[in-house]
């Protein structure tokens, strides 16, 4: 995979993509991510319904039915493993 998730660094317990990677991720999100919201008395119930009905490949929670779920889970695990081997950055 290329793009913002291809590497990450860690600073203490928090893992990040480092300054350059966070900038790349922010730009990718600006170009590709869409956000909307609605007020709802039980947002967790609405979330479950939406995840079951929509194609939301970057959501892992409640989304095992998505074709990309297992690949994304593996990519995230690989990124965490690589980051754990890096020195802690300031």
Backbone as JSON, one array per atom type, in Angstrom:
{
  "sequence": "XXXXXXXXXXXXXXXXXXXXXXXXXXXXXXXXXXXXXXXXXXXXXXXXXXXXXXXXXXXXXXXXXXXXXXXXXXXXXXXXXXXXXXXXXX",
  "N": [[0.85, -1.18, 0.0], [0.49, 2.21, -0.75], [0.92, 5.64, 0.23], [-0.44, 7.53, 3.02], [-0.56, 5.58, 5.09], [1.64, 4.01, 4.87], [3.9, 4.11, 6.48], [4.86, 4.65, 9.91], [5.53, 6.42, 12.96], [6.51, 6.46, 16.39], [5.8, 8.13, 19.44], [6.45, 7.92, 22.53], [3.67, 6.43, 23.93], [1.82, 6.95, 21.98], [1.14, 6.42, 18.61], [2.12, 7.82, 15.57], [2.15, 9.25, 12.25], [4.36, 10.74, 11.95], [5.66, 14.08, 11.34], [5.79, 14.72, 8.51], [4.34, 12.57, 7.45], [1.84, 12.91, 8.71], [1.08, 15.29, 7.54], [0.84, 14.44, 4.88], [-1.24, 12.58, 5.22], [-3.29, 14.3, 6.11], [-3.65, 15.82, 3.79], [-4.46, 13.8, 2.01], [-6.89, 13.11, 3.22], [-8.28, 15.53, 2.93], [-8.57, 15.54, 0.17], [-10.02, 13.18, -0.32], [-11.77, 12.26, 1.76], [-15.08, 12.4, 3.03], [-17.34, 14.12, 5.06], [-20.15, 14.06, 7.13], [-22.9, 14.9, 9.28], [-25.44, 14.27, 11.7], [-27.82, 15.15, 14.11], [-28.74, 12.98, 16.69], [-30.6, 11.08, 18.96], [-29.71, 8.58, 19.87], [-26.9, 7.94, 18.86], [-25.19, 5.73, 18.55], [-26.82, 3.63, 17.79], [-27.72, 4.49, 15.3], [-25.26, 4.59, 14.0], [-24.56, 1.84, 13.87], [-26.59, 0.95, 12.16], [-26.04, 2.43, 9.81], [-23.43, 1.55, 9.17], [-23.99, -1.09, 8.55], [-25.41, -0.8, 6.2], [-24.05, 0.83, 4.37], [-21.15, 1.32, 2.25], [-18.36, 1.49, 3.88], [-15.32, 1.43, 3.97], [-13.09, 2.08, 5.61], [-13.83, 1.85, 8.22], [-13.48, -0.37, 10.82], [-14.77, -1.44, 13.05], [-17.7, -3.2, 13.67], [-17.89, -3.94, 11.02], [-17.21, -6.23, 9.58], [-18.3, -7.43, 7.37], [-17.52, -6.0, 5.16], [-15.66, -6.06, 2.16], [-13.03, -5.15, 2.21], [-12.22, -5.29, 4.82], [-10.58, -7.36, 6.12], [-8.14, -7.01, 4.8], [-7.5, -4.31, 5.41], [-7.32, -4.5, 8.19], [-5.08, -6.16, 8.42], [-3.13, -4.5, 7.2], [-3.08, -2.36, 9.01], [-2.14, -3.68, 11.3], [0.41, -4.44, 10.4], [1.55, -1.9, 10.07], [1.53, -0.98, 12.73], [3.31, -2.83, 13.82], [5.69, -2.24, 12.42], [6.05, 0.39, 13.34], [6.47, -0.04, 16.06], [9.02, -0.97, 16.09], [10.57, 1.19, 15.56], [12.66, 3.96, 16.64], [11.73, 6.05, 19.41], [10.32, 9.13, 18.65], [10.89, 12.66, 19.02]],
  "CA": [[0.0, 0.0, 0.0], [1.21, 3.47, -0.74], [0.12, 6.7, 0.83], [-0.15, 7.89, 4.39], [-0.46, 4.47, 6.03], [2.77, 3.15, 4.53], [4.87, 4.1, 7.57], [4.46, 5.46, 11.04], [6.51, 6.54, 14.02], [5.85, 6.49, 17.68], [6.34, 9.07, 20.4], [5.88, 7.41, 23.77], [2.65, 5.42, 23.68], [1.01, 7.35, 20.83], [1.76, 6.19, 17.31], [1.72, 8.81, 14.57], [2.84, 9.1, 10.97], [5.41, 11.75, 11.92], [5.2, 15.36, 10.79], [5.57, 14.63, 7.07], [3.26, 11.62, 7.21], [0.58, 13.51, 9.12], [0.75, 16.26, 6.49], [0.36, 13.65, 3.74], [-2.54, 12.04, 5.6], [-4.25, 15.41, 6.1], [-3.94, 16.17, 2.39], [-5.25, 12.71, 1.45], [-8.24, 13.23, 3.76], [-8.91, 16.69, 2.29], [-8.89, 15.16, -1.21], [-10.82, 11.96, -0.46], [-12.74, 11.97, 2.82], [-16.29, 13.21, 3.09], [-17.87, 14.09, 6.42], [-21.48, 14.63, 7.35], [-23.37, 14.58, 10.61], [-26.85, 14.48, 12.01], [-28.1, 14.99, 15.53], [-29.55, 11.78, 16.91], [-30.66, 10.75, 20.38], [-28.93, 7.36, 20.1], [-26.01, 7.86, 17.7], [-24.61, 4.39, 18.41], [-27.78, 2.82, 17.04], [-27.66, 4.96, 13.92], [-23.97, 4.15, 13.47], [-24.67, 0.42, 13.52], [-27.45, 0.83, 10.98], [-25.34, 2.97, 8.64], [-22.32, 0.66, 8.82], [-24.53, -2.3, 7.93], [-26.03, -0.5, 4.92], [-23.19, 1.61, 3.48], [-19.79, 0.85, 2.02], [-17.47, 2.35, 4.67], [-14.19, 0.51, 4.07], [-12.08, 2.41, 6.62], [-14.35, 1.49, 9.54], [-13.33, -1.79, 11.14], [-15.77, -1.8, 14.06], [-19.01, -3.61, 13.16], [-17.83, -3.88, 9.56], [-16.55, -7.43, 9.06], [-18.91, -7.8, 6.08], [-16.9, -5.24, 4.08], [-14.64, -6.84, 1.46], [-11.71, -4.6, 2.51], [-12.0, -5.39, 6.26], [-9.42, -8.18, 6.5], [-6.92, -6.38, 4.27], [-7.22, -3.11, 6.2], [-6.9, -4.96, 9.51], [-3.71, -6.63, 8.26], [-2.29, -3.33, 6.95], [-2.93, -1.62, 10.26], [-1.27, -4.48, 12.17], [1.77, -4.32, 9.87], [2.02, -0.55, 10.37], [1.83, -0.95, 14.17], [4.52, -3.63, 14.05], [6.83, -1.43, 11.95], [6.22, 1.54, 14.23], [7.0, -0.51, 17.35], [10.46, -1.22, 15.92], [11.26, 2.47, 15.33], [12.98, 4.71, 17.85], [10.74, 7.04, 19.8], [10.68, 10.45, 18.14], [10.55, 13.77, 19.92]],
  "C": [[0.88, 1.22, 0.0], [0.33, 4.51, -0.08], [0.43, 6.84, 2.3], [0.03, 6.73, 5.35], [0.76, 3.6, 5.79], [3.87, 3.14, 5.59], [4.33, 4.92, 8.73], [5.58, 5.47, 12.07], [5.77, 6.55, 15.34], [6.55, 7.5, 18.58], [5.73, 8.7, 21.74], [4.89, 6.32, 23.44], [1.81, 5.72, 22.44], [1.78, 7.11, 19.54], [1.21, 7.2, 16.32], [2.45, 8.49, 13.27], [3.99, 10.08, 10.86], [4.9, 13.01, 11.23], [4.89, 15.28, 9.3], [4.4, 13.7, 6.75], [1.9, 12.17, 7.6], [0.12, 14.55, 8.11], [0.2, 15.54, 5.27], [-1.03, 13.1, 4.02], [-3.61, 13.13, 5.57], [-4.63, 15.79, 4.68], [-4.79, 15.08, 1.74], [-6.7, 12.82, 1.93], [-8.98, 14.41, 3.11], [-9.36, 16.35, 0.87], [-9.94, 14.07, -1.32], [-11.92, 11.75, 0.57], [-13.94, 12.92, 2.73], [-16.88, 13.04, 4.49], [-19.27, 14.69, 6.41], [-21.9, 14.24, 8.76], [-24.86, 14.88, 10.71], [-27.0, 14.31, 13.51], [-29.05, 13.82, 15.7], [-29.48, 11.42, 18.39], [-29.86, 9.52, 20.77], [-27.98, 7.15, 18.93], [-25.37, 6.5, 17.5], [-25.53, 3.47, 17.63], [-27.76, 3.2, 15.57], [-26.36, 4.52, 13.26], [-24.03, 2.69, 13.03], [-25.5, 0.22, 12.26], [-26.72, 1.3, 9.72], [-24.2, 2.06, 8.21], [-22.84, -0.6, 8.13], [-25.06, -2.05, 6.53], [-25.11, 0.18, 3.91], [-21.83, 0.95, 3.31], [-18.83, 1.84, 2.69], [-16.19, 1.56, 4.95], [-13.16, 0.84, 5.14], [-12.57, 2.17, 8.04], [-14.17, 0.0, 9.76], [-14.42, -2.25, 12.1], [-17.11, -2.08, 13.39], [-19.04, -3.75, 11.64], [-17.14, -5.08, 8.94], [-17.1, -7.85, 7.7], [-18.27, -7.07, 4.9], [-15.75, -6.05, 3.47], [-13.22, -6.4, 1.81], [-11.31, -4.82, 3.98], [-10.73, -6.16, 6.62], [-8.12, -7.58, 5.99], [-6.53, -5.15, 5.07], [-6.73, -3.5, 7.59], [-5.44, -5.42, 9.46], [-2.75, -5.46, 8.03], [-2.04, -2.53, 8.22], [-2.02, -2.37, 11.23], [0.18, -4.38, 11.72], [2.35, -2.95, 10.21], [2.37, -0.41, 11.85], [3.12, -1.7, 14.48], [5.76, -2.86, 13.6], [7.1, -0.27, 12.9], [6.84, 1.12, 15.57], [8.5, -0.75, 17.28], [11.26, 0.07, 15.73], [11.63, 3.13, 16.65], [11.88, 5.73, 18.15], [11.21, 8.41, 19.33], [10.22, 11.53, 19.12], [9.4, 14.58, 19.41]]
}
